[in-house]
Amino acid sequence: MKVLYLDCFSGISGDMLMGALCDLGVRPEVFRKELAKLKVCGMRLEFRRETVSGIRGVKFECLVKPAGPG
């Protein structure tokens, strides 16, 4: 069993945590499978590698189509 300890003394954002876990080796398909259980219509998960200010990582975004009127 492997253990990951997160020292979130000042909080953590969900998108950054998802990106970090993916960067550590969790396959995006694992997140897609689990989040599909929420049954949110029009939800799309995007994972892409980015470099910002010389720091490389995985950018995660959860995109949801806006609901129609009514």
N, CA, C and O atoms as a CHARMM CRD file, in Angstrom:
* protein
*
  280
    1    1 MET  N      0.84100  -1.17200   0.00000 PROA 1      0.00000
    2    1 MET  CA     0.00000   0.00000   0.00000 PROA 1      0.00000
    3    1 MET  C      0.88600   1.23500   0.00000 PROA 1      0.00000
    4    1 MET  O      1.87800   1.30600   0.72500 PROA 1      0.00000
    5    2 LYS  N      0.51100   2.21100  -0.82800 PROA 2      0.00000
    6    2 LYS  CA     1.23800   3.47800  -0.86300 PROA 2      0.00000
    7    2 LYS  C      0.40500   4.53800  -0.17000 PROA 2      0.00000
    8    2 LYS  O     -0.82400   4.52300  -0.24900 PROA 2      0.00000
    9    3 VAL  N      1.06600   5.45000   0.50100 PROA 3      0.00000
   10    3 VAL  CA     0.39200   6.51200   1.23400 PROA 3      0.00000
   11    3 VAL  C      0.89200   7.84900   0.71700 PROA 3      0.00000
   12    3 VAL  O      2.09300   8.04600   0.52700 PROA 3      0.00000
   13    4 LEU  N     -0.03000   8.75600   0.49500 PROA 4      0.00000
   14    4 LEU  CA     0.30700  10.11900   0.10000 PROA 4      0.00000
   15    4 LEU  C     -0.19700  11.04300   1.19600 PROA 4      0.00000
   16    4 LEU  O     -1.38700  11.04900   1.51000 PROA 4      0.00000
   17    5 TYR  N      0.69400  11.81200   1.77100 PROA 5      0.00000
   18    5 TYR  CA     0.32100  12.75400   2.81800 PROA 5      0.00000
   19    5 TYR  C      0.28700  14.14500   2.21400 PROA 5      0.00000
   20    5 TYR  O      1.26200  14.58300   1.60300 PROA 5      0.00000
   21    6 LEU  N     -0.82600  14.84300   2.38000 PROA 6      0.00000
   22    6 LEU  CA    -0.97400  16.21000   1.88800 PROA 6      0.00000
   23    6 LEU  C     -0.97100  17.15600   3.07900 PROA 6      0.00000
   24    6 LEU  O     -1.82400  17.05200   3.96100 PROA 6      0.00000
   25    7 ASP  N     -0.03100  18.06000   3.10700 PROA 7      0.00000
   26    7 ASP  CA     0.04700  19.06300   4.17000 PROA 7      0.00000
   27    7 ASP  C     -0.59900  20.33800   3.64900 PROA 7      0.00000
   28    7 ASP  O      0.07900  21.21500   3.11400 PROA 7      0.00000
   29    8 CYS  N     -1.90300  20.43000   3.80700 PROA 8      0.00000
   30    8 CYS  CA    -2.68200  21.55200   3.25700 PROA 8      0.00000
   31    8 CYS  C     -2.94100  22.59100   4.34200 PROA 8      0.00000
   32    8 CYS  O     -4.09000  22.89000   4.66700 PROA 8      0.00000
   33    9 PHE  N     -1.87700  23.12900   4.89100 PROA 9      0.00000
   34    9 PHE  CA    -2.01600  24.05800   6.01500 PROA 9      0.00000
   35    9 PHE  C     -2.78800  25.31400   5.64500 PROA 9      0.00000
   36    9 PHE  O     -3.36500  25.96000   6.52000 PROA 9      0.00000
   37   10 SER  N     -2.80900  25.67400   4.35800 PROA 10     0.00000
   38   10 SER  CA    -3.56400  26.87100   3.96600 PROA 10     0.00000
   39   10 SER  C     -4.61700  26.54100   2.91400 PROA 10     0.00000
   40   10 SER  O     -5.04500  27.42000   2.16600 PROA 10     0.00000
   41   11 GLY  N     -5.03600  25.27500   2.85600 PROA 11     0.00000
   42   11 GLY  CA    -6.08900  24.87000   1.93300 PROA 11     0.00000
   43   11 GLY  C     -5.53200  24.26300   0.65800 PROA 11     0.00000
   44   11 GLY  O     -4.32000  24.21900   0.44500 PROA 11     0.00000
   45   12 ILE  N     -6.43700  23.79800  -0.18000 PROA 12     0.00000
   46   12 ILE  CA    -6.05500  23.20800  -1.46300 PROA 12     0.00000
   47   12 ILE  C     -7.24700  23.34700  -2.40600 PROA 12     0.00000
   48   12 ILE  O     -8.39900  23.21900  -1.99100 PROA 12     0.00000
   49   13 SER  N     -6.95900  23.60600  -3.66700 PROA 13     0.00000
   50   13 SER  CA    -8.04500  23.71500  -4.64000 PROA 13     0.00000
   51   13 SER  C     -8.23400  22.36800  -5.32300 PROA 13     0.00000
   52   13 SER  O     -7.27300  21.63700  -5.56100 PROA 13     0.00000
   53   14 GLY  N     -9.46400  22.05600  -5.62900 PROA 14     0.00000
   54   14 GLY  CA    -9.77900  20.76700  -6.23200 PROA 14     0.00000
   55   14 GLY  C     -9.12600  20.55000  -7.57900 PROA 14     0.00000
   56   14 GLY  O     -8.63700  19.45700  -7.86400 PROA 14     0.00000
   57   15 ASP  N     -9.11100  21.59400  -8.42400 PROA 15     0.00000
   58   15 ASP  CA    -8.51500  21.42200  -9.75100 PROA 15     0.00000
   59   15 ASP  C     -7.01100  21.19600  -9.65800 PROA 15     0.00000
   60   15 ASP  O     -6.45100  20.42300 -10.43600 PROA 15     0.00000
   61   16 MET  N     -6.36200  21.85600  -8.72500 PROA 16     0.00000
   62   16 MET  CA    -4.92000  21.66800  -8.56500 PROA 16     0.00000
   63   16 MET  C     -4.60900  20.28900  -7.98300 PROA 16     0.00000
   64   16 MET  O     -3.61200  19.67100  -8.35600 PROA 16     0.00000
   65   17 LEU  N     -5.45200  19.80600  -7.07500 PROA 17     0.00000
   66   17 LEU  CA    -5.26000  18.46400  -6.52200 PROA 17     0.00000
   67   17 LEU  C     -5.43600  17.40400  -7.60900 PROA 17     0.00000
   68   17 LEU  O     -4.63200  16.47700  -7.70600 PROA 17     0.00000
   69   18 MET  N     -6.47800  17.53600  -8.42200 PROA 18     0.00000
   70   18 MET  CA    -6.71000  16.57200  -9.50700 PROA 18     0.00000
   71   18 MET  C     -5.54200  16.56800 -10.48200 PROA 18     0.00000
   72   18 MET  O     -5.08400  15.50700 -10.90500 PROA 18     0.00000
   73   19 GLY  N     -5.05900  17.75600 -10.84000 PROA 19     0.00000
   74   19 GLY  CA    -3.91400  17.84700 -11.74200 PROA 19     0.00000
   75   19 GLY  C     -2.67000  17.21900 -11.14100 PROA 19     0.00000
   76   19 GLY  O     -1.93000  16.52200 -11.83500 PROA 19     0.00000
   77   20 ALA  N     -2.43300  17.45800  -9.86000 PROA 20     0.00000
   78   20 ALA  CA    -1.25500  16.90100  -9.18900 PROA 20     0.00000
   79   20 ALA  C     -1.33100  15.37800  -9.11600 PROA 20     0.00000
   80   20 ALA  O     -0.33300  14.69400  -9.34100 PROA 20     0.00000
   81   21 LEU  N     -2.51500  14.84300  -8.80200 PROA 21     0.00000
   82   21 LEU  CA    -2.67100  13.39100  -8.74500 PROA 21     0.00000
   83   21 LEU  C     -2.45200  12.76500 -10.12000 PROA 21     0.00000
   84   21 LEU  O     -1.84500  11.70000 -10.23400 PROA 21     0.00000
   85   22 CYS  N     -2.94400  13.42300 -11.15200 PROA 22     0.00000
   86   22 CYS  CA    -2.73100  12.93800 -12.51400 PROA 22     0.00000
   87   22 CYS  C     -1.24600  12.99600 -12.86500 PROA 22     0.00000
   88   22 CYS  O     -0.71900  12.08500 -13.50300 PROA 22     0.00000
   89   23 ASP  N     -0.58100  14.05500 -12.45200 PROA 23     0.00000
   90   23 ASP  CA     0.85000  14.20100 -12.70900 PROA 23     0.00000
   91   23 ASP  C      1.65000  13.11900 -11.98000 PROA 23     0.00000
   92   23 ASP  O      2.72700  12.73000 -12.43200 PROA 23     0.00000
   93   24 LEU  N      1.12500  12.63500 -10.85400 PROA 24     0.00000
   94   24 LEU  CA     1.78300  11.56700 -10.09800 PROA 24     0.00000
   95   24 LEU  C      1.54900  10.18600 -10.70600 PROA 24     0.00000
   96   24 LEU  O      2.20600   9.21600 -10.32700 PROA 24     0.00000
   97   25 GLY  N      0.61300  10.10000 -11.64700 PROA 25     0.00000
   98   25 GLY  CA     0.41200   8.82000 -12.31900 PROA 25     0.00000
   99   25 GLY  C     -0.99300   8.26400 -12.33800 PROA 25     0.00000
  100   25 GLY  O     -1.23100   7.22500 -12.95300 PROA 25     0.00000
  101   26 VAL  N     -1.94200   8.93200 -11.67500 PROA 26     0.00000
  102   26 VAL  CA    -3.32800   8.46500 -11.74600 PROA 26     0.00000
  103   26 VAL  C     -3.84200   8.77600 -13.15400 PROA 26     0.00000
  104   26 VAL  O     -3.79600   9.92500 -13.59600 PROA 26     0.00000
  105   27 ARG  N     -4.32400   7.76600 -13.84500 PROA 27     0.00000
  106   27 ARG  CA    -4.77800   7.95000 -15.22300 PROA 27     0.00000
  107   27 ARG  C     -6.07100   8.76400 -15.26500 PROA 27     0.00000
  108   27 ARG  O     -6.94800   8.56300 -14.42500 PROA 27     0.00000
  109   28 PRO  N     -6.20300   9.67400 -16.22200 PROA 28     0.00000
  110   28 PRO  CA    -7.43800  10.45500 -16.35300 PROA 28     0.00000
  111   28 PRO  C     -8.69100   9.58400 -16.44600 PROA 28     0.00000
  112   28 PRO  O     -9.76400  10.00100 -16.01100 PROA 28     0.00000
  113   29 GLU  N     -8.56600   8.38400 -17.00700 PROA 29     0.00000
  114   29 GLU  CA    -9.72100   7.48900 -17.13300 PROA 29     0.00000
  115   29 GLU  C    -10.30000   7.12200 -15.76700 PROA 29     0.00000
  116   29 GLU  O    -11.50600   6.91000 -15.63300 PROA 29     0.00000
  117   30 VAL  N     -9.43700   7.04900 -14.76200 PROA 30     0.00000
  118   30 VAL  CA    -9.90200   6.73600 -13.40300 PROA 30     0.00000
  119   30 VAL  C    -10.82000   7.84800 -12.90400 PROA 30     0.00000
  120   30 VAL  O    -11.88500   7.57300 -12.35200 PROA 30     0.00000
  121   31 PHE  N    -10.41100   9.10300 -13.09700 PROA 31     0.00000
  122   31 PHE  CA   -11.24300  10.23800 -12.68000 PROA 31     0.00000
  123   31 PHE  C    -12.53800  10.27500 -13.48400 PROA 31     0.00000
  124   31 PHE  O    -13.61300  10.50300 -12.92900 PROA 31     0.00000
  125   32 ARG  N    -12.43300  10.04900 -14.79300 PROA 32     0.00000
  126   32 ARG  CA   -13.62900  10.07700 -15.64900 PROA 32     0.00000
  127   32 ARG  C    -14.64500   9.02300 -15.20500 PROA 32     0.00000
  128   32 ARG  O    -15.84300   9.29700 -15.13700 PROA 32     0.00000
  129   33 LYS  N    -14.16300   7.82600 -14.90700 PROA 33     0.00000
  130   33 LYS  CA   -15.05500   6.73800 -14.48700 PROA 33     0.00000
  131   33 LYS  C    -15.76300   7.08700 -13.18000 PROA 33     0.00000
  132   33 LYS  O    -16.97500   6.90300 -13.05700 PROA 33     0.00000
  133   34 GLU  N    -15.01100   7.58600 -12.21200 PROA 34     0.00000
  134   34 GLU  CA   -15.60400   7.89000 -10.90400 PROA 34     0.00000
  135   34 GLU  C    -16.54100   9.09500 -10.96900 PROA 34     0.00000
  136   34 GLU  O    -17.61900   9.06500 -10.37500 PROA 34     0.00000
  137   35 LEU  N    -16.15400  10.14300 -11.67100 PROA 35     0.00000
  138   35 LEU  CA   -17.00200  11.33400 -11.74500 PROA 35     0.00000
  139   35 LEU  C    -18.23700  11.10800 -12.60900 PROA 35     0.00000
  140   35 LEU  O    -19.23000  11.81900 -12.45500 PROA 35     0.00000
  141   36 ALA  N    -18.19700  10.13000 -13.51800 PROA 36     0.00000
  142   36 ALA  CA   -19.37700   9.79100 -14.32400 PROA 36     0.00000
  143   36 ALA  C    -20.51100   9.28800 -13.43100 PROA 36     0.00000
  144   36 ALA  O    -21.68100   9.37300 -13.80400 PROA 36     0.00000
  145   37 LYS  N    -20.16700   8.76700 -12.26200 PROA 37     0.00000
  146   37 LYS  CA   -21.17700   8.27500 -11.32200 PROA 37     0.00000
  147   37 LYS  C    -22.05200   9.40500 -10.78900 PROA 37     0.00000
  148   37 LYS  O    -23.13500   9.15400 -10.26100 PROA 37     0.00000
  149   38 LEU  N    -21.58800  10.65300 -10.92400 PROA 38     0.00000
  150   38 LEU  CA   -22.38100  11.80200 -10.47500 PROA 38     0.00000
  151   38 LEU  C    -23.53900  12.09400 -11.41500 PROA 38     0.00000
  152   38 LEU  O    -24.48300  12.79500 -11.04900 PROA 38     0.00000
  153   39 LYS  N    -23.46500  11.55000 -12.63700 PROA 39     0.00000
  154   39 LYS  CA   -24.51100  11.71400 -13.64900 PROA 39     0.00000
  155   39 LYS  C    -24.82700  13.18200 -13.93000 PROA 39     0.00000
  156   39 LYS  O    -25.99300  13.57400 -13.98400 PROA 39     0.00000
  157   40 VAL  N    -23.79000  13.98200 -14.10700 PROA 40     0.00000
  158   40 VAL  CA   -23.94700  15.38900 -14.48000 PROA 40     0.00000
  159   40 VAL  C    -23.97400  15.45200 -16.00200 PROA 40     0.00000
  160   40 VAL  O    -22.99700  15.09100 -16.65900 PROA 40     0.00000
  161   41 CYS  N    -25.08200  15.90700 -16.55800 PROA 41     0.00000
  162   41 CYS  CA   -25.22400  15.96700 -18.01300 PROA 41     0.00000
  163   41 CYS  C    -24.29300  17.02200 -18.59500 PROA 41     0.00000
  164   41 CYS  O    -24.18500  18.12800 -18.06500 PROA 41     0.00000
  165   42 GLY  N    -23.63100  16.67700 -19.67500 PROA 42     0.00000
  166   42 GLY  CA   -22.78800  17.63400 -20.38200 PROA 42     0.00000
  167   42 GLY  C    -21.45500  17.91300 -19.71400 PROA 42     0.00000
  168   42 GLY  O    -20.80000  18.89800 -20.05300 PROA 42     0.00000
  169   43 MET  N    -21.03100  17.07200 -18.77000 PROA 43     0.00000
  170   43 MET  CA   -19.75300  17.29800 -18.08900 PROA 43     0.00000
  171   43 MET  C    -18.61600  16.72400 -18.93000 PROA 43     0.00000
  172   43 MET  O    -18.68700  15.59300 -19.41100 PROA 43     0.00000
  173   44 ARG  N    -17.56600  17.53000 -19.09700 PROA 44     0.00000
  174   44 ARG  CA   -16.38000  17.08300 -19.83100 PROA 44     0.00000
  175   44 ARG  C    -15.15400  17.39400 -18.99000 PROA 44     0.00000
  176   44 ARG  O    -14.99900  18.51400 -18.50500 PROA 44     0.00000
  177   45 LEU  N    -14.28000  16.40500 -18.81400 PROA 45     0.00000
  178   45 LEU  CA   -13.05300  16.58900 -18.04900 PROA 45     0.00000
  179   45 LEU  C    -11.89100  16.73200 -19.01400 PROA 45     0.00000
  180   45 LEU  O    -11.74600  15.94100 -19.94600 PROA 45     0.00000
  181   46 GLU  N    -11.06400  17.74400 -18.78700 PROA 46     0.00000
  182   46 GLU  CA    -9.89400  17.96200 -19.63400 PROA 46     0.00000
  183   46 GLU  C     -8.63300  17.91600 -18.78700 PROA 46     0.00000
  184   46 GLU  O     -8.55600  18.53900 -17.72800 PROA 46     0.00000
  185   47 PHE  N     -7.65700  17.17700 -19.26200 PROA 47     0.00000
  186   47 PHE  CA    -6.34300  17.08200 -18.63500 PROA 47     0.00000
  187   47 PHE  C     -5.31900  17.41700 -19.70700 PROA 47     0.00000
  188   47 PHE  O     -5.33700  16.81800 -20.78200 PROA 47     0.00000
  189   48 ARG  N     -4.43000  18.35800 -19.43600 PROA 48     0.00000
  190   48 ARG  CA    -3.37300  18.66400 -20.40400 PROA 48     0.00000
  191   48 ARG  C     -2.12300  19.12800 -19.67200 PROA 48     0.00000
  192   48 ARG  O     -2.19400  19.75500 -18.61400 PROA 48     0.00000
  193   49 ARG  N     -0.98900  18.80700 -20.25600 PROA 49     0.00000
  194   49 ARG  CA     0.29400  19.22800 -19.68400 PROA 49     0.00000
  195   49 ARG  C      0.54600  20.67600 -20.07000 PROA 49     0.00000
  196   49 ARG  O      0.36100  21.06700 -21.22300 PROA 49     0.00000
  197   50 GLU  N      0.96900  21.46500 -19.09300 PROA 50     0.00000
  198   50 GLU  CA     1.27900  22.87400 -19.33000 PROA 50     0.00000
  199   50 GLU  C      2.54400  23.25300 -18.58400 PROA 50     0.00000
  200   50 GLU  O      2.92000  22.61600 -17.59900 PROA 50     0.00000
  201   51 THR  N      3.19300  24.29900 -19.07000 PROA 51     0.00000
  202   51 THR  CA     4.32500  24.90100 -18.37400 PROA 51     0.00000
  203   51 THR  C      3.99100  26.37200 -18.16500 PROA 51     0.00000
  204   51 THR  O      3.73700  27.10200 -19.12300 PROA 51     0.00000
  205   52 VAL  N      3.99400  26.79800 -16.91100 PROA 52     0.00000
  206   52 VAL  CA     3.70400  28.19100 -16.56400 PROA 52     0.00000
  207   52 VAL  C      4.84500  28.69000 -15.69200 PROA 52     0.00000
  208   52 VAL  O      5.13700  28.10800 -14.64700 PROA 52     0.00000
  209   53 SER  N      5.48600  29.76400 -16.12000 PROA 53     0.00000
  210   53 SER  CA     6.62300  30.34300 -15.39300 PROA 53     0.00000
  211   53 SER  C      7.68800  29.28600 -15.09100 PROA 53     0.00000
  212   53 SER  O      8.28500  29.28800 -14.01500 PROA 53     0.00000
  213   54 GLY  N      7.91800  28.38800 -16.04400 PROA 54     0.00000
  214   54 GLY  CA     8.95400  27.37300 -15.89400 PROA 54     0.00000
  215   54 GLY  C      8.55900  26.16600 -15.06000 PROA 54     0.00000
  216   54 GLY  O      9.37900  25.27300 -14.84600 PROA 54     0.00000
  217   55 ILE  N      7.32100  26.12100 -14.58600 PROA 55     0.00000
  218   55 ILE  CA     6.85500  24.99600 -13.77100 PROA 55     0.00000
  219   55 ILE  C      5.90500  24.14500 -14.61100 PROA 55     0.00000
  220   55 ILE  O      4.89000  24.62900 -15.11100 PROA 55     0.00000
  221   56 ARG  N      6.25900  22.85500 -14.75600 PROA 56     0.00000
  222   56 ARG  CA     5.43300  21.94000 -15.54300 PROA 56     0.00000
  223   56 ARG  C      4.46200  21.20000 -14.64900 PROA 56     0.00000
  224   56 ARG  O      4.76900  20.88000 -13.50000 PROA 56     0.00000
  225   57 GLY  N      3.29800  20.93600 -15.18700 PROA 57     0.00000
  226   57 GLY  CA     2.31600  20.17000 -14.43500 PROA 57     0.00000
  227   57 GLY  C      1.13900  19.81300 -15.31200 PROA 57     0.00000
  228   57 GLY  O      1.14600  20.07500 -16.51400 PROA 57     0.00000
  229   58 VAL  N      0.13000  19.21400 -14.71200 PROA 58     0.00000
  230   58 VAL  CA    -1.08000  18.84000 -15.42800 PROA 58     0.00000
  231   58 VAL  C     -2.18100  19.82000 -15.05700 PROA 58     0.00000
  232   58 VAL  O     -2.48000  20.01900 -13.87900 PROA 58     0.00000
  233   59 LYS  N     -2.77300  20.42200 -16.05900 PROA 59     0.00000
  234   59 LYS  CA    -3.89800  21.34400 -15.87400 PROA 59     0.00000
  235   59 LYS  C     -5.17800  20.52500 -15.97500 PROA 59     0.00000
  236   59 LYS  O     -5.37200  19.79200 -16.94600 PROA 59     0.00000
  237   60 PHE  N     -6.04400  20.64300 -14.98800 PROA 60     0.00000
  238   60 PHE  CA    -7.32100  19.92900 -14.98000 PROA 60     0.00000
  239   60 PHE  C     -8.44700  20.94100 -15.03900 PROA 60     0.00000
  240   60 PHE  O     -8.42500  21.95700 -14.34500 PROA 60     0.00000
  241   61 GLU  N     -9.43500  20.65200 -15.87800 PROA 61     0.00000
  242   61 GLU  CA   -10.63400  21.48500 -15.93500 PROA 61     0.00000
  243   61 GLU  C    -11.85400  20.58700 -16.05800 PROA 61     0.00000
  244   61 GLU  O    -11.84300  19.59000 -16.78000 PROA 61     0.00000
  245   62 CYS  N    -12.89400  20.95500 -15.34500 PROA 62     0.00000
  246   62 CYS  CA   -14.18600  20.28400 -15.44400 PROA 62     0.00000
  247   62 CYS  C    -15.13000  21.26900 -16.11200 PROA 62     0.00000
  248   62 CYS  O    -15.47600  22.30000 -15.53500 PROA 62     0.00000
  249   63 LEU  N    -15.54000  20.95100 -17.32100 PROA 63     0.00000
  250   63 LEU  CA   -16.39300  21.84600 -18.10300 PROA 63     0.00000
  251   63 LEU  C    -17.79700  21.26200 -18.17100 PROA 63     0.00000
  252   63 LEU  O    -17.97900  20.07600 -18.44900 PROA 63     0.00000
  253   64 VAL  N    -18.79000  22.11600 -17.91000 PROA 64     0.00000
  254   64 VAL  CA   -20.18000  21.67900 -17.93300 PROA 64     0.00000
  255   64 VAL  C    -20.95400  22.60200 -18.85300 PROA 64     0.00000
  256   64 VAL  O    -20.87000  23.82500 -18.73400 PROA 64     0.00000
  257   65 LYS  N    -21.71100  22.01100 -19.77500 PROA 65     0.00000
  258   65 LYS  CA   -22.54800  22.81800 -20.65900 PROA 65     0.00000
  259   65 LYS  C    -23.61600  23.49900 -19.81700 PROA 65     0.00000
  260   65 LYS  O    -24.19600  22.88300 -18.92200 PROA 65     0.00000
  261   66 PRO  N    -23.87800  24.78900 -20.10800 PROA 66     0.00000
  262   66 PRO  CA   -24.92700  25.47000 -19.34100 PROA 66     0.00000
  263   66 PRO  C    -26.29300  24.83600 -19.61500 PROA 66     0.00000
  264   66 PRO  O    -26.57400  24.38000 -20.72400 PROA 66     0.00000
  265   67 ALA  N    -27.11900  24.82000 -18.59400 PROA 67     0.00000
  266   67 ALA  CA   -28.47100  24.28000 -18.73500 PROA 67     0.00000
  267   67 ALA  C    -29.30600  25.22500 -19.58600 PROA 67     0.00000
  268   67 ALA  O    -29.09200  26.43700 -19.57700 PROA 67     0.00000
  269   68 GLY  N    -30.23600  24.67400 -20.30200 PROA 68     0.00000
  270   68 GLY  CA   -31.12700  25.48900 -21.12300 PROA 68     0.00000
  271   68 GLY  C    -32.11300  26.25000 -20.25800 PROA 68     0.00000
  272   68 GLY  O    -32.18300  26.02400 -19.05000 PROA 68     0.00000
  273   69 PRO  N    -32.87700  27.15000 -20.86400 PROA 69     0.00000
  274   69 PRO  CA   -33.85600  27.93200 -20.09800 PROA 69     0.00000
  275   69 PRO  C    -34.93200  27.02900 -19.49000 PROA 69     0.00000
  276   69 PRO  O    -35.34900  26.02200 -20.06400 PROA 69     0.00000
  277   70 GLY  N    -35.35300  27.44700 -18.30100 PROA 70     0.00000
  278   70 GLY  CA   -36.44700  26.73600 -17.64200 PROA 70     0.00000
  279   70 GLY  C    -35.98300  25.57300 -16.92800 PROA 70     0.00000
  280   70 GLY  O    -36.78300  24.86300 -16.31800 PROA 70     0.00000
